[in-house]
Amino acid sequence: MDKELLLSRLVKKIEDCKRCNLWKGATQAVPGEGDSDAKVVFVGEGPGFHEDRLGQPFVGQAGKLLDKLLSSIEISRSQVFIGNLVKHRPPENRDPAPSEIAACKVWLDQQLEIINPKIVVTLGRHSLAKFLPTSKISQVHGKALRVNRQVVIPMYHPAAALRSRDVLVNLEEDFRKNAEILRDPDKISEVEELKDSNKDPNQMGFFNK
């Protein structure tokens, strides 16, 4: 079945989701958006104030920075897919709770299964933890890592870069050094195989096909 149709059907389910309590304080769900055939998917943590109002991911200041970073390596937002771990805004922009991430896991897993990207770029430590639960972002950021046949590139969250000059420098450099494979994921050759002995196989379900 057509990927775009499958994603649109999933959006309707996400909009009606009440698997955790985040929907009670949110204006609307933020399912994610982008190319249904994207070879690169960016995964953030959760919607913020502006995202909650507009129903789109990464449209606030962090989103403007992400757009700038993409533009710096000649990628347009329309070429990728952008989503979050949780689909409703956590109150006061707090971190999503483990129970909320677990409740929302089904939606992101299905999106990734439908799109089947070559590269997943995680933005922030919570997103990283979904794919590499025992890794520290300070140690693996910017590295292209093959995990169960999927390439994951951990990066800092743009919101963190807005608060720290050092993080911004790291984030800009991570985009630069991965520019070639982000523009053309088919150019991926040998990347480091990361064996995370403590990972939960259930967290990696969409990889194990």
N, C-alpha and C positions, 0 to 999 in steps of 0.2 A: 504494500500500500504506500502511497505517496507520503514522504516524510513530513511535508508541510501540513497535510491533512491530519496526520497522527499527532503532530505537535499542537495543532489547533484544538483537537479533541482533548488533549491533555490539559490545555489552558482552562477549559471549562471545568474540568475536575478540580484543578488547583483553586480556581475562583470560588468553588463551593466547599473547599476543604475546612474541616473543623477538627482535625486530628490532634491539635494542641490548642491552647487558649490564646495564641497570638492574634488570631482573627478578631477577637473581641475588642481589641484596642486599635485595630488598623482601619484605615479608610478603605483599603482594597488590597487584593493580592497583587504581588509583583512576580508573575510567572517566569520572566526572562524573555529575551528577544534576540533576533538575529537570523542569520542564514541557516535554513534547515539542513543544508549540505555543507555546513562549515567544517573545515578541517582543523580549526582551532576553537576551543571553547574556554572562556574565562569563567572561573567560579569564585564569587565573592562570599561574603558571610550572610548578610541580611540587608533588606531595604532600610534606607534612612528616611528622614522627613520628606525630602523632595520626591524620592522614589515612591513613597506611600501616597503622596498626593497625585502623582502623574501616572502611577501604575507601570513605570518603566525602570529598569535597573540602571544604576550609575548615571544619574542625571544631575546630581548636585556637584559640589566642588570636587569631590573625589572622582566623579564621572568625567568632569572637564579635564582633569589631569590624565585620566586614562585615555581619553580621546587624543590628547596632546601626545602622549607616549606612543600610541598607535600611529598617529600621523608622522611622528619622527622617524619611524621605520617603514613608512609608505604603505600602511595598512589602513583601510577605512573600517569604521564600525560595522558597516553593512556586510563585510566579508567574514565576520566572526559571529559566534553566539555568546551572549553574556547572560549569566544567571547567578543565583545565590543558593547557599545551603538551605536557608529558610525563606519562605515565600511571603511572609507577612512581617511587618516592621516590629522588632522588639521595642517595648516601651522605653522612651528616652534614649533610644539608640544604644541600649546596653548590648553586651555580647549575647548571642543566642545561647540558651541553656542546653546542656547535653540531651535532655529529654525532648526539647523542641527540635533539635537537629535530627534526633532519631525518628521523631514523628514525621518529619518532612523528607526524610531520606528517600522514600519511595518516588517522589516527584523528580528529584534530580537524577536519580538512577535511571528512570524511564526516559528522561530527556537525553541523557548520554547514550542510552541504548539505541534510541531512534536516530540521533545525529551520527553516532559512531565516529567521533573525531579522531584524528591522528595524534593531536596534542591537547592535553588539558593543562591550562595555566591556572594554578591556585593562587588566590590573592588573600594573603593573611594567614595567620597560624591556625585558625579554626578550619578553614578550607583545606589547608595542608593536612590537618589531622584526619580528615575523612579518607585520604588516600595513603598517607604515611603516618600512622598514629604515633610512632615513637621518634619521629625525626623533629629536629629543631630548625625553625626557619632561618635562624642566624647561621646555621651550618650548611644548609642545602640550597639557599636561595640562588636563583640564577642557573642552577645546574639542570641539564636535561637528563632525566632519570627514566630508565625503562623499568616499569613495574608490571609484571604479568602481561607482557606484550603491549602495554600502553605507555606512551611517553608522557611524563608529568614534569612540568617546569614550575617549581615553587617560586613565588615572588612575594614581596611585601605588599600589603594593602595600600592603595593610593591614599587612603585617609591617614594612615600612619606616616606617609611621606609628606603630607601637608603639615604634620606636627613636628617633623624632625628633618633637618637638612641632611644629616648623615644617611637616613633612610631614603630620602629622595635621590641622593647621589647613587646609592646602591640600586635603586629601582631603575633609574635611567640607564645605568650600566648593564643591568640584567636584560633590559630590552635591546640595547645595542648589541650585546654579544650573542643574543639569540635571534637577531633580526632575520638572518637568512632562512632559518628553518621555520620561523613564524610566518614569513612571507610565502614560503614554499615548503610545506611539511614533507613533501615527497623527497626532499633532499636529505632527510634524516638518514644517517648511516649508523655508525656505531656510537651508542651512548652508554653511559654507565648503567649496569644492571644493579639495582638496589634491592637487596634482600632484607626485608624488614621482618625479623623472626617473630615479632610480637604483634603483627598486624592481625586484625580481626577479618577472617575471610568473608564475613557477611558485608563488611564495609566495601569490599572490592568486587562485589558480585557482578557488576556489569563488565569487569575486565575478563572474567573467567569464561569466556565463550568458546 
